[in-house]
Amino acid sequence: MTLLSGIRVLDLSLQLPGPFCTMMMADYGADVVKIDEPEPRVRNPFAAEDPGTGPLDRYLNRGKKSVTLNLKSAEGQEIFRKMAATADVVVEGFRPGVVKRLGVEYETLSAANPGLVYCSISGYGQTGPMRDVAGHDVNYLSYAGVLGLSGRPEEPPALLPVQVGDVYGGSMMALSGILMALLSRQRTGKGAWIDISMTDGSVASLAIPASNLLGGGIPQERGALPLAGMLPCYDTYRCADGGYVSLGGLEPWFWRKLVTRLGREDFGELQYAVGETAEGVRRDLQAIFLGKPRDEWIRRFEGEDVCISPVLSLDEALSHPNTLARRMVMDVGSPLGGTERQLGLPIKVAGEEERAPGRAPRLGEHDDEILAGLGYSTTRIADLRAKGVIRKR
């Protein structure tokens, strides 16, 4: 896609939040240059021995260019500042204060490029008493209150299989902030420094429980939330083959149709039952669903509006007809050669051709190209390589 064509992004980030944000921008046409260390310790926690070739690296860095720079060297900092002078966006994910020590903070870069949109992604934000505290997704969700609400009552908090803090609280909040700042720049000509806290973003994800507590004074407890285990109409049930179905019958018409088809019209008014009554409904529904395999239940209700779904494994989900029809799995070039299957583009735009993203780059693949574009001679590039400012071959 070409929605962001003409936007140049410099990606200083590691791990998941920043790279996922800039991958989305690359997928939709932005020119993204990833700044890597010449001898990287790690691009992400699941990297292969050859940096940049692990499955997650190949996904997160698809469609980007790779330039290696030692930002601890004066020459590396100078090169980055030259790149930033003509960039539209810089994304960084260091702890607060690191970019200032490296001489590539917003104040320095925006002095030469007032239109620059600079996004800092951190665990707890650039301000506040926790700005220097280390953390990962599980820590951000813990402080945000998300983890404390996850799981069943009387059981330990349930760890989530997706990184809500990293991707929702970090990547998508950063992407939203960047795009809003780019729109504002069209009117004002001025860029902005965007401060993204993954914990803040995780707190914002608690729209329903936080509103109920703050606005209604209603206590919110693990296992006692309408959409997290309290209501029998919104839950999962084990089937005869060990598989599960999920119910989402929140509206009365969905629920009544479901229980009527199950021969339990007496449940028709118990949709929002709580406490012992809810447990009784849940036990009886569980006994019913144990009578048939998962897929037989799905076939039985096919074409009916009862909000019942199979709980799919990841393999099943990625090969499901709807997933494939929506091109959420596609063939993408690989830096190892040929193509491989990767996740597709989640945002569909009418009239825009949905092309597969470009392949991920090899580490430092674009060093010569980018430096030559900045005016560096072949001799000078070789000197920088010999000094370790850029990756040695």
C-alpha positions as a printed NumPy array, in Angstrom:
array([[  0.   ,   0.   ,   0.   ],
       [  1.073,   3.593,  -0.549],
       [ -0.83 ,   5.533,   2.131],
       [  2.436,   6.655,   3.758],
       [  4.486,   6.988,   0.598],
       [  7.042,   9.791,   0.904],
       [  7.328,   9.562,   4.705],
       [ 10.897,   8.803,   5.869],
       [ 11.159,   7.064,   9.257],
       [ 14.308,   6.41 ,  11.287],
       [ 13.852,   3.472,  13.645],
       [ 16.16 ,   3.403,  16.665],
       [ 14.07 ,   0.891,  18.578],
       [ 14.674,  -2.722,  19.624],
       [ 12.538,  -5.572,  20.974],
       [  8.839,  -5.492,  19.939],
       [  6.988,  -2.173,  20.535],
       [  8.953,   0.212,  18.295],
       [  9.718,  -2.279,  15.508],
       [  6.044,  -3.324,  15.321],
       [  5.01 ,   0.332,  15.002],
       [  7.536,   1.055,  12.247],
       [  6.704,  -2.238,  10.495],
       [  3.108,  -1.039,  10.223],
       [  4.377,   2.187,   8.681],
       [  6.591,   0.29 ,   6.232],
       [  3.694,  -2.012,   5.312],
       [  1.682,   1.022,   4.265],
       [  4.37 ,   2.664,   2.172],
       [  6.705,   4.598,   4.481],
       [ 10.456,   4.524,   3.814],
       [ 11.711,   3.043,   7.082],
       [ 15.416,   2.898,   7.89 ],
       [ 16.304,   0.717,  10.847],
       [ 19.375,   1.826,  12.766],
       [ 21.227,  -1.228,  14.042],
       [ 24.347,  -1.586,  16.129],
       [ 27.372,  -2.699,  14.049],
       [ 27.806,  -5.663,  16.393],
       [ 24.34 ,  -6.023,  17.865],
       [ 23.804,  -7.75 ,  21.156],
       [ 20.232,  -8.484,  20.117],
       [ 17.571,  -7.097,  17.797],
       [ 14.848,  -8.897,  19.704],
       [ 14.815, -11.574,  22.416],
       [ 14.223, -14.389,  19.922],
       [ 16.921, -13.55 ,  17.384],
       [ 18.876, -16.2  ,  15.516],
       [ 22.659, -16.508,  15.686],
       [ 22.93 , -14.515,  12.463],
       [ 21.397, -11.167,  13.517],
       [ 18.304, -10.278,  11.569],
       [ 17.486, -13.765,  10.323],
       [ 15.212, -15.093,  13.093],
       [ 11.485, -15.501,  12.276],
       [ 10.39 , -12.568,  14.419],
       [ 13.16 , -10.362,  12.989],
       [ 12.117, -11.22 ,   9.455],
       [  8.547, -10.242,  10.289],
       [  9.156,  -7.056,  12.296],
       [ 11.753,  -5.65 ,   9.899],
       [ 10.101,  -6.481,   6.595],
       [ 10.075,  -3.693,   4.078],
       [ 12.724,  -1.704,   5.952],
       [ 16.303,  -0.745,   5.161],
       [ 19.119,  -1.507,   7.585],
       [ 21.929,   0.878,   8.419],
       [ 24.477,   0.097,  11.114],
       [ 25.752,   2.927,  13.294],
       [ 27.773,   3.031,  16.481],
       [ 25.886,   5.838,  18.202],
       [ 28.402,   5.854,  21.029],
       [ 30.928,   7.3  ,  18.586],
       [ 30.987,  10.951,  17.563],
       [ 31.023,   9.974,  13.888],
       [ 28.019,   7.706,  14.297],
       [ 26.081,  10.467,  16.017],
       [ 27.013,  12.913,  13.255],
       [ 25.754,  10.514,  10.587],
       [ 22.462,  10.006,  12.41 ],
       [ 21.937,  13.742,  12.806],
       [ 22.465,  14.172,   9.058],
       [ 19.878,  11.477,   8.405],
       [ 17.438,  13.06 ,  10.852],
       [ 17.773,  16.468,   9.208],
       [ 15.673,  15.242,   6.282],
       [ 13.543,  12.612,   8.076],
       [  9.872,  12.942,   8.938],
       [  9.787,  10.601,  11.935],
       [ 12.203,   9.188,  14.509],
       [ 11.121,   6.319,  16.763],
       [ 13.2  ,   5.31 ,  19.783],
       [ 12.647,   2.891,  22.633],
       [ 15.523,   3.55 ,  25.022],
       [ 15.125,   4.3  ,  28.705],
       [ 14.555,   8.016,  29.358],
       [ 17.791,   9.997,  29.14 ],
       [ 19.73 ,   7.612,  26.883],
       [ 19.121,   9.522,  23.646],
       [ 20.296,  12.726,  25.305],
       [ 23.565,  11.047,  26.287],
       [ 23.924,   9.929,  22.667],
       [ 23.241,  13.425,  21.352],
       [ 20.215,  12.354,  19.291],
       [ 17.375,  13.62 ,  21.507],
       [ 14.413,  15.602,  20.205],
       [ 15.729,  19.04 ,  21.163],
       [ 18.945,  18.58 ,  19.171],
       [ 17.325,  17.014,  16.12 ],
       [ 14.347,  19.386,  15.946],
       [ 16.635,  22.417,  16.052],
       [ 17.833,  21.402,  12.582],
       [ 14.49 ,  19.927,  11.491],
       [ 11.532,  21.744,  13.122],
       [  9.024,  19.521,  11.322],
       [ 10.392,  16.326,  12.853],
       [  7.948,  14.016,  14.621],
       [  9.904,  12.254,  17.364],
       [  8.332,   9.357,  19.262],
       [  9.78 ,   7.943,  22.482],
       [  8.369,   4.617,  23.683],
       [  9.194,   3.595,  27.231],
       [  7.755,   1.464,  29.988],
       [  6.555,   4.196,  32.328],
       [  6.988,   7.443,  30.387],
       [  9.516,  10.256,  30.183],
       [  8.232,  11.836,  33.402],
       [  7.015,  10.567,  36.763],
       [  8.602,   8.636,  39.624],
       [  8.987,   5.4  ,  37.607],
       [ 10.638,   6.824,  34.485],
       [ 13.907,   4.945,  35.129],
       [ 12.398,   1.621,  36.222],
       [ 13.093,  -1.43 ,  34.048],
       [ 10.247,  -3.602,  32.839],
       [  8.65 ,  -5.839,  30.24 ],
       [  5.076,  -6.466,  29.126],
       [  4.139,  -8.469,  32.222],
       [  5.37 ,  -5.625,  34.451],
       [  3.449,  -2.918,  32.571],
       [  0.254,  -4.989,  32.711],
       [  0.816,  -5.533,  36.423],
       [  1.089,  -1.818,  37.196],
       [ -1.792,  -1.011,  34.845],
       [ -4.181,  -3.345,  36.686],
       [ -4.757,  -5.518,  33.602],
       [ -3.025,  -8.599,  34.981],
       [ -4.847,  -8.327,  38.296],
       [ -8.166,  -8.681,  36.445],
       [ -7.066, -11.59 ,  34.232],
       [ -8.143, -15.139,  35.012],
       [-10.607, -16.916,  37.276],
       [-11.355, -16.045,  40.899],
       [ -9.271, -17.811,  43.525],
       [ -6.629, -18.582,  40.877],
       [ -3.351, -16.779,  40.08 ],
       [ -3.558, -13.994,  37.496],
       [ -3.529, -15.466,  33.991],
       [ -0.642, -14.468,  31.733],
       [ -1.86 , -13.329,  28.337],
       [ -0.506, -14.916,  25.112],
       [ -0.346, -11.535,  23.373],
       [  1.75 ,  -8.581,  24.481],
       [ -0.992,  -6.072,  25.256],
       [  1.399,  -3.6  ,  26.876],
       [  3.986,  -3.814,  24.111],
       [  1.7  ,  -3.845,  21.071],
       [ -1.474,  -2.054,  22.168],
       [ -0.017,   0.177,  24.849],
       [  3.226,   0.766,  22.944],
       [  3.14 ,   0.111,  19.189],
       [ -0.408,   1.167,  18.376],
       [ -0.458,   4.171,  20.709],
       [  2.832,   5.271,  19.154],
       [  1.473,   4.815,  15.641],
       [ -1.638,   6.814,  16.519],
       [  0.433,   9.616,  18.046],
       [  2.807,   9.746,  15.074],
       [ -0.006,   9.916,  12.53 ],
       [ -1.821,  12.631,  14.522],
       [  1.406,  14.653,  14.719],
       [  1.983,  14.273,  10.975],
       [ -1.543,  15.551,  10.324],
       [ -0.972,  18.489,  12.665],
       [  2.298,  19.273,  10.886],
       [  0.39 ,  19.75 ,   7.637],
       [ -1.391,  22.713,   9.245],
       [  1.331,  24.156,  11.448],
       [  4.605,  23.06 ,   9.854],
       [  5.789,  22.016,  13.315],
       [  6.711,  18.564,  14.473],
       [  6.251,  17.16 ,  17.975],
       [  7.819,  14.999,  20.65 ],
       [  5.468,  12.142,  21.517],
       [  5.878,  10.496,  24.922],
       [  4.411,   6.97 ,  24.886],
       [  4.271,   4.983,  28.11 ],
       [  3.359,   1.328,  27.592],
       [  1.826,   1.357,  31.055],
       [ -0.323,   4.382,  30.186],
       [ -1.5  ,   2.619,  27.049],
       [ -2.327,  -0.501,  29.032],
       [ -4.333,   1.562,  31.532],
       [ -6.237,   3.078,  28.591],
       [ -7.181,  -0.427,  27.402],
       [ -9.289,  -0.857,  30.565],
       [-12.152,   1.166,  29.09 ],
       [-15.008,  -0.872,  30.571],
       [-13.712,  -1.857,  34.036],
       [-12.027,   1.494,  34.695],
       [-15.157,   3.421,  33.674],
       [-17.279,   1.256,  35.935],
       [-14.939,   1.87 ,  38.869],
       [-14.183,   5.567,  38.308],
       [-17.563,   6.679,  37.043],
       [-19.853,   4.273,  38.84 ],
       [-17.966,   3.292,  41.972],
       [-18.473,  -0.375,  41.063],
       [-15.698,  -2.655,  42.388],
       [-13.897,  -4.662,  39.711],
       [-12.478,  -8.04 ,  40.709],
       [-10.834, -10.931,  38.873],
       [-13.451, -13.387,  37.622],
       [-16.307, -11.024,  38.482],
       [-16.33 ,  -8.942,  35.307],
       [-19.166,  -9.311,  32.786],
       [-16.755, -10.039,  29.926],
       [-14.222, -12.027,  31.927],
       [-15.936, -14.971,  33.574],
       [-18.921, -13.576,  35.453],
       [-21.729, -14.311,  32.982],
       [-22.539, -17.817,  31.65 ],
       [-23.643, -16.252,  28.343],
       [-20.087, -14.977,  27.757],
       [-17.722, -17.843,  28.502],
       [-16.004, -20.945,  27.131],
       [-17.211, -24.531,  27.427],
       [-15.389, -27.834,  27.013],
       [-16.689, -30.294,  24.427],
       [-16.637, -34.086,  24.103],
       [-13.383, -34.179,  22.136],
       [-11.477, -31.894,  24.515],
       [-11.989, -28.843,  22.327],
       [-13.836, -25.728,  23.431],
       [-16.549, -23.429,  22.15 ],
       [-16.99 , -19.809,  23.152],
       [-20.31 , -18.071,  23.686],
       [-20.845, -14.353,  23.195],
       [-24.606, -14.145,  23.63 ],
       [-24.778, -10.751,  25.327],
       [-27.899,  -9.581,  23.521],
       [-31.174, -11.2  ,  24.65 ],
       [-32.139, -12.356,  21.159],
       [-28.846, -14.227,  20.675],
       [-29.067, -15.862,  24.094],
       [-32.718, -16.937,  23.819],
       [-32.166, -18.471,  20.405],
       [-29.172, -20.412,  21.727],
       [-30.802, -21.852,  24.846],
       [-33.998, -22.665,  22.924],
       [-31.991, -24.701,  20.413],
       [-30.275, -26.429,  23.337],
       [-33.645, -27.352,  24.848],
       [-33.206, -25.093,  27.865],
       [-35.85 , -22.425,  27.369],
       [-35.88 , -22.069,  31.161],
       [-32.537, -20.262,  30.861],
       [-34.093, -17.545,  28.694],
       [-34.327, -15.004,  31.507],
       [-31.035, -15.978,  33.147],
       [-28.725, -14.336,  30.651],
       [-27.271, -11.949,  33.195],
       [-27.52 , -14.231,  36.195],
       [-24.751, -13.912,  38.782],
       [-23.571, -15.779,  41.851],
       [-24.975, -19.255,  42.555],
       [-27.647, -18.927,  39.88 ],
       [-24.995, -18.209,  37.249],
       [-22.929, -21.156,  38.432],
       [-25.935, -23.434,  38.076],
       [-26.546, -22.265,  34.505],
       [-22.858, -22.676,  33.714],
       [-22.762, -26.22 ,  35.107],
       [-25.79 , -27.278,  33.092],
       [-24.448, -25.726,  29.899],
       [-21.117, -27.431,  30.474],
       [-22.869, -30.801,  30.779],
       [-24.704, -30.163,  27.504],
       [-21.606, -29.162,  25.557],
       [-19.74 , -32.228,  26.797],
       [-22.233, -34.271,  24.811],
       [-20.79 , -33.516,  21.357],
       [-17.398, -32.691,  19.784],
       [-16.522, -29.054,  19.19 ],
       [-16.954, -28.993,  15.421],
       [-20.283, -30.817,  15.614],
       [-21.62 , -28.029,  17.81 ],
       [-20.409, -25.447,  15.313],
       [-22.096, -27.269,  12.423],
       [-25.315, -27.537,  14.41 ],
       [-25.533, -23.772,  14.791],
       [-24.171, -22.848,  11.352],
       [-26.05 , -19.945,   9.813],
       [-27.817, -19.015,  13.05 ],
       [-27.213, -15.794,  14.999],
       [-26.256, -17.264,  18.355],
       [-22.652, -15.991,  18.704],
       [-20.993, -19.38 ,  19.159],
       [-17.449, -20.015,  17.9  ],
       [-14.857, -22.768,  18.003],
       [-11.844, -21.932,  20.174],
       [ -9.186, -22.44 ,  17.515],
       [ -5.56 , -23.347,  17.956],
       [ -3.089, -20.991,  16.321],
       [ -2.573, -23.441,  13.463],
       [ -6.322, -23.607,  12.896],
       [ -6.725, -19.831,  13.104],
       [ -3.989, -19.129,  10.561],
       [ -5.458, -21.614,   8.086],
       [ -9.109, -20.673,   8.618],
       [-10.973, -19.775,   5.393],
       [-11.83 , -16.294,   6.654],
       [ -8.22 , -15.597,   7.663],
       [ -7.047, -16.639,   4.207],
       [ -9.836, -14.797,   2.381],
       [ -8.851, -11.616,   4.215],
       [ -5.205, -12.195,   3.26 ],
       [ -4.085, -12.174,   6.873],
       [ -1.456, -14.707,   5.866],
       [  0.59 , -13.93 ,   2.758],
       [  3.828, -14.786,   1.018],
       [  6.634, -12.332,   1.764],
       [ 10.226, -12.349,   0.565],
       [ 12.854, -13.644,   2.975],
       [ 16.434, -12.421,   3.474],
       [ 17.308, -16.129,   3.506],
       [ 16.051, -16.464,  -0.07 ],
       [ 12.68 , -17.256,  -1.604],
       [  9.436, -16.443,   0.167],
       [  7.848, -17.393,   3.46 ],
       [  4.427, -17.139,   5.046],
       [  3.915, -14.143,   7.313],
       [  1.013, -12.278,   8.863],
       [ -0.777,  -9.96 ,   6.461],
       [ -1.928,  -6.341,   6.654],
       [ -4.814,  -5.789,   9.096],
       [ -5.999,  -2.429,   7.746],
       [ -7.868,  -2.75 ,   4.448],
       [ -8.356,   0.378,   2.35 ],
       [-10.876,   0.474,  -0.478],
       [ -9.209,   1.223,  -3.804],
       [ -5.69 ,   0.571,  -2.482],
       [ -3.825,  -2.378,  -3.943],
       [ -2.804,  -4.721,  -1.149],
       [  0.719,  -5.714,  -2.095],
       [  2.929,  -7.982,  -0.032],
       [  5.508,  -6.08 ,   2.045],
       [  9.147,  -6.166,   0.998],
       [ 11.533,  -8.592,   2.63 ],
       [ 13.475,  -7.791,   5.782],
       [ 17.039,  -6.545,   5.191],
       [ 20.244,  -8.205,   6.16 ],
       [ 22.051,  -6.399,   8.941],
       [ 23.747,  -3.312,   7.471],
       [ 22.564,  -4.14 ,   3.964],
       [ 21.976,  -0.478,   3.108],
       [ 25.026,   1.076,   4.772],
       [ 26.703,   2.062,   1.515],
       [ 23.494,   3.242,  -0.154],
       [ 22.406,   5.516,   2.7  ],
       [ 25.873,   6.929,   3.395],
       [ 26.487,   7.601,  -0.292],
       [ 23.162,   9.459,  -0.361],
       [ 24.455,  11.648,   2.475],
       [ 27.523,  12.534,   0.414],
       [ 30.065,  10.103,   1.876],
       [ 32.669,   8.848,  -0.588],
       [ 33.604,   5.211,  -1.069],
       [ 36.916,   5.89 ,   0.676],
       [ 35.221,   7.564,   3.627],
       [ 32.719,   4.711,   3.956],
       [ 35.575,   2.212,   4.005],
       [ 37.245,   4.266,   6.746],
       [ 34.049,   4.283,   8.834],
       [ 33.815,   0.529,   8.381],
       [ 37.411,   0.016,   9.488],
       [ 36.778,   2.105,  12.623],
       [ 33.685,   0.106,  13.529],
       [ 31.342,   3.067,  13.111],
       [ 29.397,   0.87 ,  10.683],
       [ 29.343,  -2.903,  10.378],
       [ 32.57 ,  -4.566,   9.219],
       [ 32.195,  -7.064,   6.41 ]])
